[in-house]
Amino acid sequence: MKPLTQIATKILAAFRKRDQRSLRKLNDEVLKLAGIDRDKVCFDLAIYSYVLSKVVSKPRYLDKEYEQSLKGIAQVFQMIVDKMESPDQDELIALFSDLENALAHLEEKDPRFIVDLVTKGRLKMAATLYAQGIGLGVAAEMTGLDKQEILDYAGETMMFDRLKEEMTIEERLKNARKFLSG
């Protein structure tokens, strides 16, 4: 089993247990990989591990009325896990789109935020990667967001001040070489 598949399996298990802390730790792990590999699937996994941690952190989503929606989310995520090692990346990316729809259905019942959870997840992950030293253009490309949106989000938060792990110049060069050669 590939490392990304192992992480996806752990994310699903943590979501089923409603374990926010584990989901956050797994998000950190997969986001680190996304920053190195610059892989769309890895980045999507980072977004959705963050979003799932937000879902389980909201007590209202643990009410009985949301039970079916949460089961639907888990079923779609199970399909993602099952397809993680498939050579057809387009099919896997389509499943992430299905997951986004399942999450949107969850939020339809109780819309409280200016931006939906998935958009917030994309902003947060893109800004975090940018704060870690990944180029703004790469972060925008991986998320499909506008560079200015990412900058605005990063500027409104204290993430640059809180970031504990900074990327050294050597690490940036190594990642750049890896990105350009692969």
N, C-alpha and C positions, 0 to 999 in steps of 0.2 A: 504494500500500500504506500502510495506517494505521500510525502509530508503534507501537502495541501489537502489531500483526501482525509488524512488523519485529523487535521485541524477542523475540517468541515464536519466530520463525524462528532468531534468533541463539542462543536458549536451546537449541533442539533441536540445532543444529550443535555447540555447545559440549558438550552431553551426549554426542553421538555421538563426539566427539573425546576424551571423558573429561577435559575441561579445567575443572578445579575453579575456577581463578582467574577465568576468563571468566564462569563461572556465578555466582560471587560478585559480580562487577562488574555483571553484568546484573540480579542480584537487587537490588542497591542502586538501580539505575536504575528498575526497575519498582516497587519499594517507594515510591520518591519519587513516582511517578505515582499510585500507589494512595492515598497520603496527600493528594494534591491532588484527584484525581477522585472518590475514595470509591466506586469502581466494583467490584462483586463479582468480575467477570472479572479485572480488573487485580490485585485483591488475591489471588485464587486463583493467578494467574500468579506473583506474588511468593512465595507459599508454596511452590509446586512448583519454582520455580527454586532456592530455598534447599534444598529436600529433595533435588533432583537433585545439587546440589553436595555434599551430605553423602554421597549414595550413591557418587559417583565418588571421594570422599576416602577411602573404606574399601577397603583393598587386597583384602579377602576377596571383595568384590562383583565384582572384576575377574577372579576365577578362572573357569575354563571352566564350572563347574557353574551359574553364574549367567548365562551368556551368553544363553540363551533368555529369561530373565526381563527382562534389560536390553533385548533386542530388542523384547519385548512392550511395555515402557514407552515405548520410542522410537516404536513404531507408534501407540500411543494418543496420544502427544504430537503426532505428525504429523497425526492427525485433528483435534486441537485447533487446530493452526496452520491447517489447511485450512478450519476453520469460524470463525476469528477475526473475519472481516468479515461473517459471517452475521447477519441481523437477528434470528434465533431464539436469544436468550440462554439459554433453558431447555435447548436442545440442547447448547450449549457447556458449561453448568454440569454437565449429565449426563456429558459427556466428562471433566470434571475428577474426577467421582466414579469413572469407569472407571479413571482414572489412579491414584486412591487405592487402588483394588482391586488394580491391577497392582503397586503398591509394597508393599501388604500381602502379596501373594504372594511377593515378593522376601524380605521379612522372616520369613515363615513358616519358611523353611529354616534360619534362624539368628537366633532371637529373643534379643537381648542387652540390651534396654533396658526400663526401666519403662514408658515411653510410646513409642508407635510414632513413626516419623520424621515422618509427616504431622501428628500432634498436636503434636510438638515444633516443627515448622515453623510451625504456626498460633500457638502460644504465642510463639515468637520474633518473628514478624512483628507480632503484636498488641502485644507489649510494646515493640518498636522504634517502632512508630507512636505509641504512648502516650508514650514517652520523647521523641519529636520534637515533641510538643505536640498530637497528635490526642486528642480526648476519649476517656476510658476507655469510655464507653457506645458510641461509634462503633466503637472497636476490638473490643469484645465482640460487637457486632452483626455486624460484617463476618466474624468468625471463628466465631460460634456458641459461643464459649467464655464461661464465667462471668467476671464482672469480677474476682472474688477470685482465680481461677486466674491471670489476667493480672498482677494486683498481686503475687501470690506469686512468680511467675516473675521479674518485673522486680526484685523485692526480693532474690531469691536470686542474681541476677547483678550484674555491675558496669556494666550497660549505660548507666545514667544518668551514671556517671562517665566512660565512654569515648566517649559520644556527642559527635561533633565538630561536627556541624551542628545548631544549635538554630534553632527557628523564632522569628522576631521577632514582636512584637505585631502589626505591620503585616501580616505574612504570615498570621498566624492570622486576623485580621479579613478579609483578602482571601479566604482559604479558606472562612471561615464564610459570607461573602456569596455566594460561588460555590455552596456547598453548599445554602444556603437558597433561592437563586434557580433552581437547576436541579434 
